[in-house]
Amino acid sequence: KLQLCDYNLEKITDTNTTNTHNLLVDVLLAAKYEGNSLSKYMNENHGTVPKSNVCTVLARSFADIGDIIRGKDLYLGNKKYNETEREKEKLQRNLKYIFKKIYDGLNAKAKEYYSDDKSGNFYQLREDWWNANRLDV
């Protein structure tokens, strides 16, 4: 999952993504590159991959991106030889910081609604952000 979806997602950091608009742009770019990558793969393998699989592959990829954003992705990601963290761990750490920044920018009523679940992951905020932006993605 992350292996395919990470073209732009892996570049998301709390320094270049400071608000919901920046995050949406990064996720849109990830979805675009993911779609292009899948389209290219399907075109190159058109003889071996049935056309009916294209929609299924795109739908699963979309679901994977949503799972990653919401912090519900079960795929662990790879750890490169010289790294101490898996790709997923880095991405989730960055998303945690980004959603903290988004949370910090909310008004008092919204902050109360999204009060942190003590894990610092802001799962409800992430879920609602995805639901609000999924049609654009």
N, C-alpha and C positions, 0 to 999 in steps of 0.2 A: 504494500500500500504506500507507505511513506516514500519508498524508493521511486515510485512514479509521481506522486503528488508533490514532491518536495522541490521542484525546479525553482519556484519562487518562494514557497513557504519556508525553506531552509534559510533564506536570507532575511526573514522577518526577525528584527531585533527590537529591543525596547528603545534603542537610540534613534533608529530611523522610522519607527512606527510609534507615534505618540498619541494618536486619537483614533476614534472609530472610522474616520474618513481615510486615514492612511492605511489602516488595517483592511478596509474594504478594497482599496486599490491593490494592495498586495495579494489578497485572496483572489480578486478578479484576474490578476496577472497569472497567478498559479493555475487557475482554472483554464485560462486561455492556453498556456503552455502545455498543460496536461491534455487538453482537447487536441491541440496540434500534434503532440507526440503520439497520442492514440490514433489519430487520423492517419498520420504518416505510417505507423506500424501496420494499420489495417490495409492501407493501400499497397504497401510493400509485400504483404502476405495475403493479398486478395484471393489467391487460388486455394489457400489452405484455411482461411477464416471465413465462415459463412457470414453473409451480410446481416443476417438477423442478430449476430453477436455484437455488432457495432453499438446498437442502442443499449444492450445489456452492459457492455463494457463502460460506456459513458455514464450510465446510471450508477453503476457501482463506484466509479471514480468520483462522481459528484457526492455520493454518500460517504465515501472515504474522506473527502475534504471536510464535509460537515462533521464527521466524527473527530477528526483531528482538531478542528476549531473548538468543538464543544468539550474536548478533553476525554472523549470516550473511545478513542482508537485503541484497539488491543495489540496492534502490530508494534513490536519493540524497536524496529529499525536496526540498522547495522552499526557496528562500532569499528571505526577504522583502526588500523594497527597502532598508530601513534596517538590515539585519542582516548580519553578517560570516560567520555560519555557517549551514549548511543545517540543517533540522530533524533529520535523521538524525545529523549530527555532534554536535549538542547532546545528543540522547538517548543516543547511544553513549558520549559522554564521561561523562554522568551514570551510565550503567549500569556503566561501567568503575570509577568511584569506589565505587559501591554494592557491586559484587562484591569490590572491595579490602577494604571494611569487613567483608563477610561472611567473606572469607578470613582477615582479622586476628582474627576471633572463633573460628576453628577450633582444635581441639586440635593438638598437635605432629604426630601421625601423619597427620591429614587435611591439614595444611599441607604436609607432605612430599609427599603424593600430588598435591596441587594446586599444587605449587610453580610459580610464575609462569613463563610461557613467554617472559619478557623483554619482551614487548610491553605487559604490564600489563592485558591484556584478560581474562585468566582464562577462556579459552574452554572448557576442560574442566569447570571449576566451573559455568560458565553452562549448558553442555550437561546436566550432571548435575542442576542445579537445575531446569531445564525438565522433564527426564524425571521427576523426583520430584514435580513439581507440575502437570503437564499434565492429569491426570485431574480435578483440582479446577477448572482453568480451563475 
